[in-house]
Amino acid sequence: MDFSYEYSHNYPINSNVSDAAVTAILSIYLLVLMVAFIFWIIQYIFRGVGIYTIAKRIGRKNPWMAFVPFARTYLHGELAGTIPLKTKSIRNPGVWKLVAPIIANVVGMVFYFILVAVMGVGALSVAISSGAYGPGYDASLGSGTILAMVVVCLIVLILAILYSGFYMVLCILIDFQIFGRFTSRNMAIVHAILSAAIPLYETFCLFVMRNREFNPGMEPRLTPPPAAPMPPVPPTTPPHAPVPPEGAATPPHAPVTPVTSAPPSDSDILRPVSEEHTEE
């Protein structure tokens, strides 16, 4: 005797409820994206205005770079000038701030490909071993492959921590140099640290301090533009009246120097009579 049991259960699903839930989730997602985009626009404009005004006041070239992506990062770093340290100094901090993330991304991609290569080599060795030893062979990754993956992950983690610390310190030093032009040293340190810890804090600090008076001794040294070169003046000789040769007539336009007779000497006035008779 054969027995067969067939059970079928139909659980009706209300399509209206599911559509409403999906619509609500998408609406919330779009609202979050819109709010984030608005905040990004506000941050971009406020930061650009602050960097542009400060760059223009201290005499930096091309302050319009404050509104250009990537170029504004370089200009923000260059506003700090040379950052003095204990024994050395950081020159061109704008270059470091622009290049450091690029180097970090390149290094991260290199280690990512190394990790993928290690996993691929491990999977290939497992596939070859399982084919050689039959279907009953344990096809799990070997301990050497797992150890190599762990080592690569640890190296990536250490490098990421070092990079994060370096970049944070660099940003704090840059902001400290900029804020130190407009506020006290202690407040510049506080603003720089909070700028690295709180989003949008740095943007509003740059915007608020852009028109403040410089601290005494922190004024920029603006050099005046060079004057236009004067045209060369040909050498000239003072005019002299030509000297006429001996016996030539004096030209009518030349001034005639009057000739005066010399006064008689004492010997002619007091000449003794005896001498006159003697001469006769």
Backbone as CSV, one residue per row, in Angstrom:
resi,resn,N_x,N_y,N_z,CA_x,CA_y,CA_z,C_x,C_y,C_z
1,MET,0.875,-1.186,0.000,0.000,0.000,0.000,0.899,1.220,0.000
2,ASP,0.584,2.068,-0.907,1.370,3.301,-1.028,0.586,4.457,-0.435
3,PHE,1.325,5.218,0.302,0.727,6.425,0.877,1.506,7.638,0.356
4,SER,0.829,8.606,-0.012,1.462,9.855,-0.469,0.764,11.025,0.202
5,TYR,1.592,11.914,0.705,1.064,13.085,1.390,1.548,14.329,0.637
6,GLU,0.688,15.099,0.249,0.999,16.340,-0.439,0.387,17.498,0.337
7,TYR,1.260,18.368,0.749,0.803,19.529,1.491,1.225,20.778,0.705
8,SER,0.394,21.664,0.581,0.695,22.954,-0.065,0.123,24.064,0.787
9,HIS,0.948,25.018,1.058,0.519,26.159,1.865,0.742,27.415,1.047
10,ASN,-0.217,28.225,1.022,-0.138,29.483,0.286,-0.248,30.623,1.278
11,TYR,0.857,31.374,1.394,0.868,32.529,2.292,0.725,33.783,1.443
12,PRO,-0.399,34.365,1.444,-0.580,35.565,0.605,0.274,36.723,1.123
13,ILE,0.890,37.371,0.188,1.723,38.526,0.522,1.047,39.770,-0.007
14,ASN,0.897,40.715,0.867,0.258,41.960,0.465,1.269,42.799,-0.306
15,SER,1.070,42.886,-1.622,2.010,43.635,-2.456,1.993,45.121,-2.159
16,ASN,0.862,45.633,-1.702,0.785,47.062,-1.402,1.695,47.437,-0.241
17,VAL,1.752,46.574,0.754,2.613,46.845,1.918,4.080,46.797,1.524
18,SER,4.475,45.816,0.711,5.867,45.717,0.312,6.277,46.889,-0.567
19,ASP,5.414,47.310,-1.463,5.729,48.462,-2.302,5.859,49.735,-1.480
20,ALA,5.037,49.885,-0.490,5.109,51.070,0.362,6.401,51.080,1.172
21,ALA,6.824,49.891,1.647,8.072,49.827,2.424,9.275,50.165,1.551
22,VAL,9.283,49.625,0.328,10.391,49.929,-0.579,10.413,51.406,-0.931
23,THR,9.246,51.975,-1.158,9.173,53.405,-1.472,9.661,54.257,-0.301
24,ALA,9.295,53.856,0.910,9.744,54.616,2.082,11.255,54.538,2.246
25,ILE,11.827,53.350,2.042,13.284,53.194,2.166,14.021,54.026,1.121
26,LEU,13.514,53.982,-0.125,14.147,54.774,-1.181,14.005,56.270,-0.917
27,SER,12.875,56.689,-0.373,12.674,58.106,-0.063,13.652,58.576,1.013
28,ILE,13.816,57.749,2.044,14.764,58.109,3.102,16.187,58.161,2.558
29,TYR,16.508,57.210,1.705,17.853,57.168,1.116,18.112,58.413,0.256
30,LEU,17.138,58.773,-0.558,17.287,59.974,-1.382,17.348,61.240,-0.529
31,LEU,16.596,61.280,0.550,16.637,62.443,1.437,18.001,62.593,2.093
32,VAL,18.579,61.460,2.525,19.916,61.506,3.124,20.947,61.967,2.104
33,LEU,20.831,61.460,0.884,21.759,61.891,-0.162,21.607,63.378,-0.472
34,MET,20.390,63.881,-0.490,20.164,65.292,-0.773,20.736,66.175,0.332
35,VAL,20.506,65.785,1.572,21.057,66.560,2.695,22.579,66.538,2.670
36,ALA,23.174,65.378,2.383,24.635,65.288,2.302,25.176,66.143,1.162
37,PHE,24.466,66.146,0.037,24.910,66.968,-1.105,24.823,68.450,-0.772
38,ILE,23.772,68.874,-0.084,23.638,70.284,0.305,24.757,70.689,1.252
39,PHE,25.057,69.838,2.226,26.149,70.138,3.151,27.485,70.187,2.416
40,TRP,27.657,69.312,1.434,28.903,69.329,0.670,29.042,70.626,-0.128
41,ILE,27.960,71.099,-0.729,27.995,72.362,-1.469,28.319,73.527,-0.542
42,ILE,27.679,73.561,0.627,27.945,74.643,1.591,29.401,74.607,2.032
43,GLN,29.876,73.402,2.351,31.265,73.268,2.774,32.221,73.684,1.659
44,TYR,31.929,73.320,0.437,32.813,73.645,-0.690,32.887,75.153,-0.898
45,ILE,31.740,75.828,-0.845,31.715,77.279,-1.076,32.386,78.021,0.082
46,PHE,32.023,77.683,1.317,32.584,78.383,2.469,34.100,78.183,2.537
47,ARG,34.544,76.978,2.295,35.988,76.699,2.333,36.714,77.439,1.210
48,GLY,36.105,77.446,0.029,36.724,78.158,-1.079,36.830,79.648,-0.826
49,VAL,35.781,80.250,-0.276,35.822,81.691,0.022,36.879,82.002,1.074
50,GLY,36.953,81.159,2.109,37.955,81.400,3.150,39.374,81.296,2.632
51,ILE,39.669,80.224,1.893,41.026,80.050,1.366,41.349,81.142,0.343
52,TYR,40.383,81.497,-0.497,40.612,82.527,-1.515,40.949,83.869,-0.874
53,THR,40.179,84.261,0.140,40.406,85.565,0.770,41.748,85.611,1.486
54,ILE,42.081,84.559,2.230,43.356,84.539,2.939,44.519,84.536,1.957
55,ALA,44.400,83.748,0.900,45.468,83.708,-0.098,45.654,85.064,-0.766
56,LYS,44.569,85.755,-1.024,44.672,87.071,-1.650,45.272,88.091,-0.699
57,ARG,44.951,87.997,0.571,45.472,88.971,1.539,46.961,88.793,1.799
58,ILE,47.441,87.564,1.770,48.868,87.356,2.025,49.694,87.395,0.750
59,GLY,49.057,87.683,-0.378,49.798,87.883,-1.607,50.176,86.630,-2.348
60,ARG,49.395,85.555,-2.199,49.682,84.327,-2.939,49.230,84.469,-4.381
61,LYS,49.975,83.821,-5.271,49.603,83.841,-6.671,48.460,82.859,-6.924
62,ASN,47.624,83.217,-7.867,46.510,82.373,-8.306,45.598,81.978,-7.147
63,PRO,44.979,82.938,-6.449,44.052,82.552,-5.365,42.793,81.871,-5.865
64,TRP,42.513,81.956,-7.179,41.329,81.297,-7.726,41.410,79.781,-7.597
65,MET,42.597,79.239,-7.312,42.700,77.789,-7.139,41.914,77.284,-5.940
66,ALA,41.440,78.199,-5.083,40.639,77.795,-3.921,39.326,77.148,-4.328
67,PHE,38.870,77.346,-5.559,37.608,76.773,-6.007,37.804,75.613,-6.985
68,VAL,39.040,75.178,-7.180,39.341,74.083,-8.105,39.671,72.837,-7.293
69,PRO,39.023,71.704,-7.563,39.356,70.478,-6.820,40.832,70.116,-6.967
70,PHE,41.387,69.550,-5.906,42.794,69.151,-5.802,43.715,70.384,-5.719
71,ALA,43.486,71.384,-6.560,44.310,72.592,-6.474,44.064,73.326,-5.166
72,ARG,42.850,73.282,-4.647,42.548,73.941,-3.376,43.270,73.254,-2.214
73,THR,43.464,71.936,-2.338,44.233,71.231,-1.312,45.675,71.722,-1.284
74,TYR,46.257,71.868,-2.457,47.627,72.393,-2.550,47.702,73.824,-2.023
75,LEU,46.741,74.675,-2.401,46.770,76.075,-1.964,46.585,76.186,-0.459
76,HIS,45.729,75.350,0.115,45.529,75.373,1.575,46.823,75.053,2.310
77,GLY,47.574,74.091,1.813,48.849,73.781,2.445,49.871,74.889,2.264
78,GLU,49.864,75.542,1.097,50.835,76.595,0.844,50.558,77.849,1.667
79,LEU,49.336,78.024,2.164,49.040,79.180,3.010,49.838,79.144,4.301
80,ALA,50.249,77.970,4.736,51.017,77.853,5.982,52.450,78.308,5.812
81,GLY,52.972,78.321,4.585,54.378,78.652,4.389,55.274,77.520,4.872
82,THR,56.499,77.851,5.168,57.442,76.861,5.689,57.118,76.563,7.153
83,ILE,56.929,75.296,7.481,56.564,74.894,8.842,57.842,74.545,9.595
84,PRO,58.234,75.318,10.597,59.466,75.003,11.336,59.239,73.885,12.333
85,LEU,60.186,72.975,12.413,60.207,71.921,13.411,61.402,72.131,14.328
86,LYS,61.715,71.147,15.158,62.820,71.330,16.098,64.158,71.445,15.379
87,THR,64.453,70.500,14.542,65.740,70.499,13.840,65.606,70.721,12.344
88,LYS,64.421,70.475,11.794,64.218,70.625,10.367,62.979,71.461,10.133
89,SER,62.587,71.571,8.900,61.396,72.318,8.528,60.735,71.639,7.336
90,ILE,59.419,71.828,7.236,58.651,71.267,6.135,58.446,72.370,5.106
91,ARG,59.112,72.227,3.992,58.943,73.186,2.907,57.887,72.667,1.932
92,ASN,57.155,73.604,1.365,56.079,73.273,0.428,55.102,72.258,1.038
93,PRO,54.453,72.616,2.160,53.490,71.654,2.744,52.307,71.375,1.838
94,GLY,52.009,72.292,0.915,50.919,72.032,-0.013,51.185,70.833,-0.899
95,VAL,52.440,70.667,-1.306,52.795,69.511,-2.130,52.624,68.224,-1.330
96,TRP,53.072,68.236,-0.076,52.934,67.044,0.770,51.467,66.706,1.001
97,LYS,50.642,67.726,1.231,49.229,67.452,1.492,48.525,66.922,0.252
98,LEU,48.974,67.320,-0.925,48.356,66.844,-2.157,48.864,65.469,-2.561
99,VAL,50.157,65.208,-2.353,50.767,63.977,-2.853,50.579,62.818,-1.875
100,ALA,50.508,63.093,-0.576,50.429,62.013,0.417,49.233,61.087,0.192
101,PRO,47.997,61.591,-0.047,46.892,60.650,-0.314,47.094,59.841,-1.586
102,ILE,47.705,60.439,-2.600,47.939,59.700,-3.840,48.908,58.546,-3.596
103,ILE,49.986,58.828,-2.850,50.947,57.766,-2.532,50.284,56.670,-1.702
104,ALA,49.447,57.061,-0.741,48.771,56.062,0.096,47.848,55.175,-0.738
105,ASN,47.125,55.768,-1.683,46.236,54.958,-2.525,47.030,54.000,-3.414
106,VAL,48.152,54.476,-3.943,48.968,53.604,-4.787,49.518,52.432,-3.980
107,VAL,50.029,52.722,-2.776,50.561,51.646,-1.929,49.451,50.663,-1.546
108,GLY,48.257,51.184,-1.236,47.143,50.299,-0.907,46.757,49.395,-2.069
109,MET,46.768,49.938,-3.280,46.452,49.108,-4.440,47.511,48.031,-4.657
110,VAL,48.777,48.389,-4.427,49.844,47.391,-4.595,49.660,46.238,-3.626
111,PHE,49.384,46.545,-2.348,49.193,45.471,-1.372,47.905,44.701,-1.638
112,TYR,46.904,45.357,-2.206,45.675,44.632,-2.556,45.962,43.590,-3.630
113,PHE,46.730,43.983,-4.638,47.072,43.016,-5.684,47.969,41.905,-5.139
114,ILE,48.845,42.260,-4.184,49.679,41.221,-3.567,48.809,40.214,-2.816
115,LEU,47.807,40.726,-2.081,46.919,39.837,-1.341,46.121,38.939,-2.293
116,VAL,45.623,39.521,-3.377,44.879,38.716,-4.357,45.792,37.669,-4.984
117,ALA,47.045,38.053,-5.259,47.981,37.090,-5.851,48.269,35.944,-4.893
118,VAL,48.438,36.263,-3.604,48.689,35.205,-2.622,47.505,34.256,-2.536
119,MET,46.294,34.818,-2.519,45.104,33.963,-2.470,44.974,33.121,-3.738
120,GLY,45.298,33.739,-4.880,45.213,32.977,-6.123,46.220,31.843,-6.180
121,VAL,47.446,32.124,-5.726,48.463,31.066,-5.714,48.062,29.949,-4.758
122,GLY,47.501,30.330,-3.605,47.060,29.302,-2.655,45.934,28.465,-3.213
123,ALA,44.951,29.129,-3.852,43.835,28.368,-4.429,44.304,27.469,-5.565
124,LEU,45.262,27.954,-6.353,45.777,27.130,-7.453,46.528,25.909,-6.940
125,SER,47.311,26.115,-5.909,48.042,24.966,-5.345,47.082,23.951,-4.751
126,VAL,46.001,24.446,-4.115,45.013,23.519,-3.552,44.317,22.738,-4.667
127,ALA,43.989,23.446,-5.770,43.326,22.752,-6.877,44.225,21.694,-7.496
128,ILE,45.490,21.994,-7.647,46.422,21.019,-8.206,46.593,19.821,-7.279
129,SER,46.688,20.131,-5.972,46.874,19.037,-5.006,45.639,18.142,-4.948
130,SER,44.451,18.735,-4.972,43.231,17.920,-4.921,43.082,17.068,-6.172
131,GLY,43.530,17.588,-7.325,43.480,16.786,-8.540,44.482,15.666,-8.529
132,ALA,45.600,15.880,-7.871,46.641,14.846,-7.833,46.318,13.743,-6.832
133,TYR,45.709,14.143,-5.698,45.477,13.151,-4.645,44.064,12.589,-4.656
134,GLY,43.228,13.035,-5.537,41.886,12.462,-5.617,40.863,13.320,-4.915
135,PRO,39.587,12.956,-5.092,38.506,13.777,-4.524,38.458,13.751,-3.009
136,GLY,39.048,12.818,-2.364,38.990,12.778,-0.912,40.013,13.666,-0.231
137,TYR,40.827,14.367,-0.987,41.880,15.212,-0.398,41.251,16.475,0.169
138,ASP,41.796,16.916,1.287,41.315,18.142,1.929,41.697,19.340,1.063
139,ALA,40.679,20.024,0.519,40.913,21.130,-0.419,40.924,22.481,0.272
140,SER,41.323,22.583,1.509,41.410,23.868,2.211,42.775,24.500,1.960
141,LEU,42.846,25.799,2.174,44.103,26.517,1.972,45.150,26.039,2.963
142,GLY,46.382,26.021,2.509,47.454,25.590,3.378,47.807,26.627,4.429
143,SER,48.547,26.192,5.423,48.947,27.104,6.503,49.886,28.190,5.999
144,GLY,50.720,27.873,5.000,51.626,28.881,4.459,50.875,30.010,3.770
145,THR,49.844,29.653,3.013,49.036,30.683,2.337,48.305,31.560,3.339
146,ILE,47.741,30.910,4.356,47.023,31.690,5.379,47.982,32.607,6.125
147,LEU,49.192,32.116,6.428,50.184,32.939,7.119,50.605,34.132,6.251
148,ALA,50.778,33.903,4.948,51.143,35.005,4.053,50.037,36.045,3.981
149,MET,48.793,35.615,3.954,47.675,36.556,3.937,47.610,37.359,5.219
150,VAL,47.853,36.715,6.345,47.849,37.434,7.625,48.968,38.461,7.674
151,VAL,50.160,38.096,7.172,51.294,39.032,7.173,50.990,40.249,6.306
152,VAL,50.422,40.018,5.118,50.083,41.137,4.229,49.052,42.047,4.877
153,CYS,48.045,41.458,5.506,47.017,42.270,6.167,47.601,43.088,7.308
154,LEU,48.524,42.507,8.075,49.159,43.257,9.167,49.996,44.415,8.633
155,ILE,50.723,44.178,7.545,51.532,45.257,6.955,50.639,46.390,6.464
156,VAL,49.532,46.041,5.813,48.604,47.070,5.337,48.022,47.851,6.507
157,LEU,47.676,47.159,7.586,47.114,47.827,8.758,48.120,48.784,9.386
158,ILE,49.371,48.350,9.523,50.407,49.208,10.123,50.664,50.435,9.250
159,LEU,50.758,50.226,7.945,50.975,51.358,7.037,49.798,52.326,7.057
160,ALA,48.588,51.793,7.153,47.417,52.666,7.215,47.424,53.511,8.486
161,ILE,47.817,52.914,9.598,47.887,53.675,10.854,48.965,54.749,10.788
162,LEU,50.125,54.393,10.237,51.206,55.374,10.112,50.807,56.518,9.188
163,TYR,50.168,56.180,8.081,49.738,57.233,7.153,48.692,58.147,7.789
164,SER,47.733,57.566,8.486,46.701,58.379,9.127,47.309,59.329,10.151
165,GLY,48.268,58.829,10.942,48.917,59.704,11.920,49.721,60.803,11.256
166,PHE,50.465,60.455,10.204,51.260,61.467,9.507,50.375,62.539,8.887
167,TYR,49.314,62.123,8.220,48.460,63.099,7.543,47.704,63.978,8.536
168,MET,47.295,63.411,9.653,46.607,64.203,10.666,47.545,65.243,11.269
169,VAL,48.776,64.830,11.578,49.747,65.778,12.129,50.062,66.880,11.122
170,LEU,50.188,66.507,9.849,50.459,67.504,8.817,49.326,68.523,8.727
171,CYS,48.082,68.058,8.753,46.943,68.980,8.694,46.889,69.876,9.921
172,ILE,47.213,69.330,11.095,47.208,70.144,12.314,48.283,71.223,12.237
173,LEU,49.473,70.885,11.749,50.536,71.877,11.629,50.179,72.966,10.613
174,ILE,49.563,72.570,9.511,49.164,73.561,8.508,48.129,74.523,9.082
175,ASP,47.095,73.984,9.733,46.065,74.847,10.316,46.629,75.706,11.442
176,PHE,47.554,75.167,12.212,48.166,75.962,13.282,48.922,77.162,12.716
177,GLN,49.640,76.950,11.617,50.367,78.060,10.994,49.398,79.110,10.447
178,ILE,48.286,78.668,9.875,47.324,79.627,9.307,46.577,80.369,10.402
179,PHE,46.030,79.639,11.379,45.261,80.282,12.433,46.141,81.141,13.324
180,GLY,47.436,80.802,13.417,48.341,81.602,14.242,48.545,83.009,13.739
181,ARG,48.188,83.293,12.491,48.283,84.659,11.976,47.185,85.557,12.517
182,PHE,46.059,84.957,12.942,44.886,85.757,13.295,44.480,85.632,14.759
183,THR,44.988,84.671,15.489,44.585,84.468,16.871,45.807,84.113,17.705
184,SER,45.590,83.897,19.000,46.710,83.592,19.887,47.230,82.182,19.631
185,ARG,48.382,81.894,20.204,49.017,80.587,19.990,48.170,79.456,20.567
186,ASN,47.650,79.644,21.775,46.852,78.585,22.401,45.565,78.324,21.621
187,MET,44.910,79.388,21.199,43.676,79.197,20.443,43.958,78.591,19.072
188,ALA,45.096,78.920,18.490,45.455,78.306,17.206,45.636,76.801,17.371
189,ILE,46.237,76.368,18.480,46.404,74.933,18.729,45.041,74.256,18.896
190,VAL,44.144,74.903,19.652,42.813,74.323,19.879,42.042,74.209,18.571
191,HIS,42.052,75.284,17.784,41.324,75.262,16.512,41.909,74.216,15.560
192,ALA,43.221,74.076,15.546,43.854,73.105,14.644,43.488,71.676,15.030
193,ILE,43.488,71.365,16.325,43.145,70.005,16.767,41.670,69.703,16.514
194,LEU,40.794,70.680,16.803,39.371,70.456,16.557,39.073,70.343,15.067
195,SER,39.844,71.029,14.235,39.654,70.920,12.785,39.963,69.523,12.284
196,ALA,40.934,68.850,12.923,41.268,67.486,12.524,40.296,66.459,13.079
197,ALA,39.551,66.827,14.135,38.670,65.860,14.791,37.204,66.023,14.412
198,ILE,36.757,67.242,14.097,35.341,67.519,13.856,35.149,67.903,12.396
199,PRO,34.254,67.254,11.689,33.997,67.651,10.293,33.419,69.066,10.219
200,LEU,33.757,69.773,9.161,33.301,71.131,8.861,33.845,72.197,9.805
201,TYR,34.569,71.804,10.862,35.103,72.811,11.785,36.181,73.645,11.095
202,GLU,37.050,72.987,10.357,38.120,73.701,9.662,37.553,74.672,8.631
203,THR,36.494,74.256,7.943,35.904,75.112,6.907,35.383,76.405,7.496
204,PHE,34.635,76.317,8.580,34.062,77.517,9.170,35.122,78.369,9.868
205,CYS,36.187,77.762,10.378,37.284,78.559,10.942,37.973,79.384,9.854
206,LEU,38.229,78.776,8.714,38.832,79.513,7.607,37.913,80.637,7.137
207,PHE,36.614,80.374,7.103,35.673,81.382,6.638,35.564,82.537,7.632
208,VAL,35.559,82.243,8.929,35.407,83.288,9.943,36.670,84.133,10.064
209,MET,37.836,83.511,9.962,39.096,84.235,10.180,39.639,84.918,8.933
210,ARG,38.940,84.819,7.827,39.516,85.308,6.570,39.705,86.824,6.566
211,ASN,38.863,87.572,7.295,38.942,89.036,7.291,39.449,89.607,8.606
212,ARG,39.956,88.771,9.497,40.490,89.289,10.752,41.812,90.007,10.531
213,GLU,42.112,90.911,11.459,43.391,91.604,11.395,44.521,90.647,11.745
214,PHE,45.661,90.839,11.104,46.814,90.005,11.388,47.394,90.359,12.756
215,ASN,47.939,89.357,13.417,48.642,89.609,14.669,49.878,90.459,14.421
216,PRO,50.294,91.251,15.424,51.515,92.059,15.236,52.711,91.167,14.906
217,GLY,53.398,91.529,13.845,54.541,90.750,13.389,54.189,89.635,12.434
218,MET,52.888,89.365,12.229,52.456,88.315,11.312,51.960,88.871,9.982
219,GLU,52.106,90.164,9.776,51.643,90.747,8.532,52.447,90.203,7.356
220,PRO,51.788,89.988,6.244,52.542,89.503,5.067,53.445,90.583,4.521
221,ARG,54.579,90.176,4.016,55.522,91.102,3.406,55.240,91.153,1.913
222,LEU,54.407,92.103,1.567,54.016,92.250,0.170,55.019,93.155,-0.526
223,THR,55.668,92.691,-1.534,56.645,93.477,-2.288,55.930,94.224,-3.400
224,PRO,56.216,95.514,-3.575,55.559,96.252,-4.649,56.013,95.741,-6.004
225,PRO,55.201,95.944,-6.994,55.610,95.492,-8.336,56.802,96.291,-8.823
226,PRO,57.701,95.682,-9.566,58.882,96.406,-10.034,58.498,97.536,-10.970
227,ALA,59.224,98.663,-10.853,58.950,99.810,-11.691,59.374,99.537,-13.121
228,ALA,58.716,100.255,-14.027,59.051,100.081,-15.436,60.453,100.613,-15.697
229,PRO,61.245,99.930,-16.484,62.611,100.412,-16.731,62.607,101.715,-17.513
230,MET,63.481,102.630,-17.093,63.611,103.915,-17.756,64.357,103.738,-19.066
231,PRO,63.959,104.494,-20.094,64.689,104.388,-21.370,66.104,104.926,-21.224
232,PRO,67.061,104.355,-21.918,68.444,104.837,-21.782,68.594,106.254,-22.329
233,VAL,69.357,107.045,-21.596,69.601,108.432,-21.979,70.970,108.498,-22.629
234,PRO,71.057,109.010,-23.867,72.385,109.089,-24.515,73.267,110.112,-23.827
235,PRO,74.542,109.852,-23.748,75.432,110.814,-23.076,75.528,112.109,-23.873
236,THR,75.460,113.204,-23.147,75.568,114.530,-23.765,76.738,115.287,-23.146
237,THR,77.375,116.135,-23.943,78.487,116.982,-23.458,77.995,118.401,-23.317
238,PRO,78.415,119.075,-22.277,77.970,120.468,-22.110,78.466,121.317,-23.268
239,PRO,77.631,122.232,-23.721,78.059,123.076,-24.863,79.174,124.030,-24.460
240,HIS,80.155,124.125,-25.304,81.268,125.059,-25.097,81.384,125.938,-26.333
241,ALA,81.701,127.198,-26.098,81.903,128.128,-27.223,83.212,127.787,-27.909
242,PRO,83.199,127.700,-29.236,84.461,127.393,-29.928,85.487,128.508,-29.762
243,VAL,86.714,128.082,-29.577,87.803,129.050,-29.404,88.325,129.434,-30.785
244,PRO,88.228,130.718,-31.172,88.703,131.123,-32.506,90.221,131.080,-32.579
245,PRO,90.737,130.778,-33.729,92.216,130.776,-33.849,92.789,132.188,-33.740
246,GLU,94.094,132.228,-33.558,94.760,133.517,-33.397,94.666,134.314,-34.689
247,GLY,94.336,135.597,-34.566,94.208,136.495,-35.709,92.866,136.485,-36.363
248,ALA,91.988,135.550,-35.970,90.653,135.495,-36.575,89.736,136.466,-35.877
249,ALA,88.785,136.957,-36.605,87.826,137.915,-36.034,86.874,137.199,-35.096
250,THR,86.519,137.888,-34.066,85.584,137.317,-33.095,84.198,137.294,-33.688
251,PRO,83.524,136.186,-33.672,82.163,136.148,-34.241,81.249,137.111,-33.515
252,PRO,80.286,137.648,-34.270,79.447,138.678,-33.634,78.604,138.162,-32.489
253,HIS,78.274,136.853,-32.503,77.399,136.338,-31.444,78.178,135.987,-30.191
254,ALA,79.501,135.899,-30.291,80.277,135.527,-29.124,80.464,136.725,-28.219
255,PRO,80.368,136.561,-26.950,80.581,137.716,-26.043,82.040,138.140,-26.051
256,VAL,82.215,139.447,-26.044,83.559,140.043,-26.059,83.958,140.353,-24.632
257,THR,85.078,139.807,-24.240,85.556,140.032,-22.873,86.290,141.372,-22.818
258,PRO,85.817,142.264,-21.972,86.505,143.580,-21.906,87.911,143.430,-21.339
259,VAL,88.813,144.215,-21.902,90.219,144.200,-21.467,90.443,145.399,-20.571
260,THR,90.923,145.149,-19.423,91.207,146.226,-18.452,92.708,146.313,-18.253
261,SER,93.152,147.501,-18.102,94.583,147.735,-17.872,94.949,147.404,-16.454
262,ALA,96.143,146.907,-16.314,96.593,146.543,-14.975,96.917,147.788,-14.177
263,PRO,96.639,147.801,-12.914,96.972,148.989,-12.090,98.492,149.163,-11.997
264,PRO,98.939,150.392,-11.916,100.396,150.637,-11.805,100.960,150.065,-10.523
265,SER,102.158,149.575,-10.637,102.811,149.014,-9.452,103.454,150.120,-8.623
266,ASP,103.860,149.740,-7.432,104.480,150.701,-6.518,105.819,151.196,-7.035
267,SER,106.503,150.381,-7.814,107.812,150.790,-8.311,107.695,151.916,-9.335
268,ASP,106.550,151.900,-10.133,106.356,152.971,-11.100,105.932,154.261,-10.447
269,ILE,105.208,154.178,-9.371,104.753,155.411,-8.695,105.882,156.049,-7.897
270,LEU,106.631,155.246,-7.197,107.692,155.778,-6.329,109.059,155.602,-6.956
271,ARG,109.164,155.926,-8.220,110.455,155.795,-8.890,111.345,156.990,-8.544
272,PRO,112.584,156.814,-8.074,113.431,157.966,-7.669,113.841,158.806,-8.873
273,VAL,114.030,160.089,-8.611,114.390,161.053,-9.656,115.767,160.795,-10.173
274,SER,116.671,160.372,-9.318,118.062,160.132,-9.703,118.158,159.091,-10.803
275,GLU,117.288,158.103,-10.749,117.296,157.051,-11.747,116.860,157.600,-13.091
276,GLU,115.905,158.564,-13.086,115.423,159.126,-14.351,116.553,159.919,-15.009
277,HIS,117.283,160.701,-14.227,118.379,161.443,-14.814,119.449,160.506,-15.311
278,THR,119.688,159.473,-14.620,120.711,158.533,-15.044,120.358,157.901,-16.364
279,GLU,119.097,157.578,-16.550,118.687,156.958,-17.799,118.818,157.936,-18.954
280,GLU,118.528,159.251,-18.691,118.680,160.219,-19.746,120.145,160.359,-20.148
